[in-house]
């Protein structure tokens, strides 16, 4: 468990001045009208597309691997939209961390809360399956308005950024747990808490199996979902949060809890998780975090790198 962060005098040391300057700019921008920030984000994303070719290449390869039926023009159009949404995500961080409750709450449109309530019957905890959509920071903040939750996170190497991210992400939720602290996560679930978990990235070979994801037949997929579901008294509930196309807010949707899960067949169980990920992505593919090397871990260590630049 990460305690509520406190400001420390060392944060004012010269080595953090550039961090404070950058944060100050983002904080100031966060008070601009929402539509302005969306426009600025799209513009920033177009700069990413032009001047950060490595990330555009990763997004392009992921899309080519997942959707081989799409032609080059369709893929490139999706890459451009995805980078624009990546730029928006930068400004959404400021919204999520610093907007007052009244301002961000009015952007929230919630669906399917009856599934969350049903999953909590008999005092069960809820393992909330979130996915790496680009509005994730906003999603985390907004989830606390439905029911405050516990979240796994990766501590930041920069002490000031660690202070700011734990403070920002904890504004409407309970507390954070470092992602390696499995015991604390299990304890939270067994207490009946809601705990968020993201099962959709490539975490290497530890605690993974290879299962299909879109057209990739063997994608390294974490079994962390199964670890928590097997060892805690909890239901597994997927949830999505998408930015509305008209820029007027965010749709958060809770889905029915997985029944008969896990079954004991790890490949079948994580394939079921991957099918939910596919369902979510197909709703808003341009809003997914394609710039992550999702297929970097190959079934055999000597298999060629799928992201090798041509």
N, C-alpha and C positions, 0 to 999 in steps of 0.2 A: 504494500500500500504506500502511495506517495502522499505525504502530509501536505497540507495547504502551504503553498510556497510563500516565503517571506523575502522581502527585499533585504539585500546584504550590501554593506558599504563597498565591498570589493567590486560590485557591479559598475562602479564609477571609475575604475582604473582605465587608463588610456587605451589599453588593448580592446576595450569594449565600445569605444567612442563611435567607431564606424557602424557597429551594430545598432547603437542607440539612434544614430542619424537615419539609418535605413528604416528602423521601426517608427521613428518620428514621422517620416514621410508617409509611410503606410497608414499610420494612425490618422494623420491629417486627411488623407484621401478618403478614409473610411467614413468621414462625415459628409461627403458629397452625396448628391442624390443617387439612388440605386442604379437608375438607368445610365447615368454618366459613368459609373464604375463598370457596368457591363460593357459599355462602348470602349472604355479605356482598356479593359481586359482583352477584348477582341483585337484591338490595335497591338497590344503587347504580344498576343499570340501570333499575329502575322509577322512580327519581328522575330519571334522564336523560330517560326517556319523558315525564315530567310537566313538568319544568322546562327542558328543552333542546329546545323544539319544532322548531327549525330542523333539527337532526340527525334527529329522527323524521320530519320532512317529507321529507328527502332519501331516507331508507331507504324510506319509503312510495312515493315516486315511482319509485325504481329497481325496486321489486317490481311496481308497476303496469305499468311499461314492459316488464319481462321476462316477466311472467306475466299477460297480459290475460284469461286464462281464469278466473282466481281472482276471487271476489266480494269485496266490501268487507270483510266480516267475516273472511274468510280472510287477506286482506292485513293487516288490523289486528292479528290474532292473531300473525302472523309478525313484524310490526314490534315488538310487545311482547317476544316471545321474543328477537328480535335485539338489542334494547337491553339485555336482561338479560345476554345473552352478551357484549355490549360492556363491561358493568360487570365481569364476571368477568375479562375480558382485562386490566383495570387491575391486578388483584391477581396475575394470572399473570405480569406483568412482574417483580414481586418474586420470585416463585418461580424464574423463569428466570435472573435475575441473581444471586441470593444463596443458593439452596438448595445444599447440598453434593451432590456427585455421587451418593452412595448414596441420598439421599432422592428425587431427581428420576428417577434411573435406574429405580427400582422401579415408576414410573408408566408406563414406556414399553413398548409392545407393537408390535413391528416385523414387517412383512409384506413379502414380495417382494424381499428383499435379493439374490436370485439375478439379478434384472433389473439391479441396480446393478453387480454383479460382471461380468455379461455385457457391459455397456456399456463396461467398462474394458479389455476385451481389446485386445491390441496396443498397450498404453500410451496409449490414448486418454484425453483429459480428459472430464469429464462436465458438461454444462450442465444443472443441476438446476432444473427448472421448479417453483417454489413459487407459491402463490396466497395472496391476502390473506384468509386465515381468521383468526378472532379469537384463536386460540391460536398465532399466528405466532412470538411471542417464545419460547414453550415449544418450538415446533417447531425453531427455530434452535439452541437449547441441546441438545435431544435428538439432533439430527442428528449432532452431534459424537461421540456415543457409538457410532454406526454406522460413520461415517468422517468425520474432521474435514474441514471444507470452508472455502472462501473465500466471502465474501459482499459484494455491493454494498450500500451504505447511503447515507442522506442525512445529512450532518453536522448536528449540533444547533447552534443559535445560542447557547445557553447553555453556557458553558465547563464548568461542573460537570456538566451533563447529558451533554455530549459525553464527558467523562471516564468517567462512570458507564455510559453505554450501550455505548461501545467496550470497556470492561472487562468488562461483563456479557455482551455478545454474543460476546466472544472467549474465554470461559472454557473451552469444549470444542471450539472450532474454531480454524482457523489464523490468519486475519487478515481485516480488512475493507478494502474498496476504495471510495472515494467514487464515487457512481453516474455521475459524468461522466468517470471515468478508464477509458475503453474500452480503451486500450492495455494497462494492467495486467491487466485482466480477460482479454484475449486471451492475454497471456503466461502467466497462471496456467493457462488451459485447455491451452495448448500444452505446458506442463510435465507435463500429466497430472493436474492437480488437479481436484477437484470444486468447482464454483463455482455458487452459488445465484443465481437470477434470477427476478424477479416480473414477468410480462408482462400483468397483468390490470387495470391501472388506466389512466385517461385521462391521458396525458402531453402533451396538446396536439396540434399539427399537425406538429411536427418528427419525422422518421423514423416516420411512421405511415401507415396506409392505412385505409380504411373497409370494415369487414367485418361480417357478421351475428353477433350475440350474443343468444341467446334470441330474443325477438320483435322486437328492435331490428335492423332490416335494415342500418343503416349506423352502426356503433359505431367511433369512433376507436380504433384498435388499433396498438400499437407494433410496429415491425419489428425491434426490438432482438434478439429471438430469432433472426431470420434473419441479422442482422449477425454475431452470435457463431458461429452454426452454419456460416456461409459462410467465415469467416475464421480459424477455429481447428480443430485436429484433435480434434474432440469428438463425443460422442453427446449426444442430447437426451433426458433422462429426467424424466418428470413424477413428482411425489411429493405426497402429501396427509398432513395430520395433523389428526385430529379428536378433540375431547374426548368421552369416552364418556358416554352419557346417564346412566349410573348413578354418574358422578363418580369412578370407580375408576381413572382413568388416561387415556391417549391412545393412539390407534391411528395409527401412521405406516406408510404403504403406498407402496412404490416400484412403478411401472408399467413395462412394456416400453418400451425406447427407440423413438423414432419411426424408422421405416424410410423410405428414399427421401425424406429431408428435409434441407434444403429442395429444392424442385423447380425453383425459378426463377420460379414464379408467386406473387408476393407475396401477393395476395389469397387465393388458395387455401391458401397455407401458414399465414397468420395465422388463417384460418378454421378450419384444423385445430387450431391452438392454442386458439382460442375454443371449439371443440367439447370439448376436454379440460377447459377451465374449466367449461363447462356440466355435464359429467359429474361433476366434483368438487362443484360447488355443489348439484346435485340430491341428493347423498347427505346433506348437512347444511346446508340453506339458511339455517337460523336462526343458524349459526355463521359466516356470511360477512360481510365488512365492507361492508354495504350503505350505511353512512353516508357513503361517498365518492361524490362526484358523477361517477359513471362515464360519463355521457353528456353532459358539459358542452360538449364540442367537437362542433359540428354540421357536417354536410357542407358547408353554405354559411354564411359568417360572418353573414349577415343572417337566418338561421333563428331562430325564437323560442327563448328559454331554456326548457328542459324542466323546470326547477326553480323557475320563477317561482311564488311563493306566490299562492294563489287569493284 
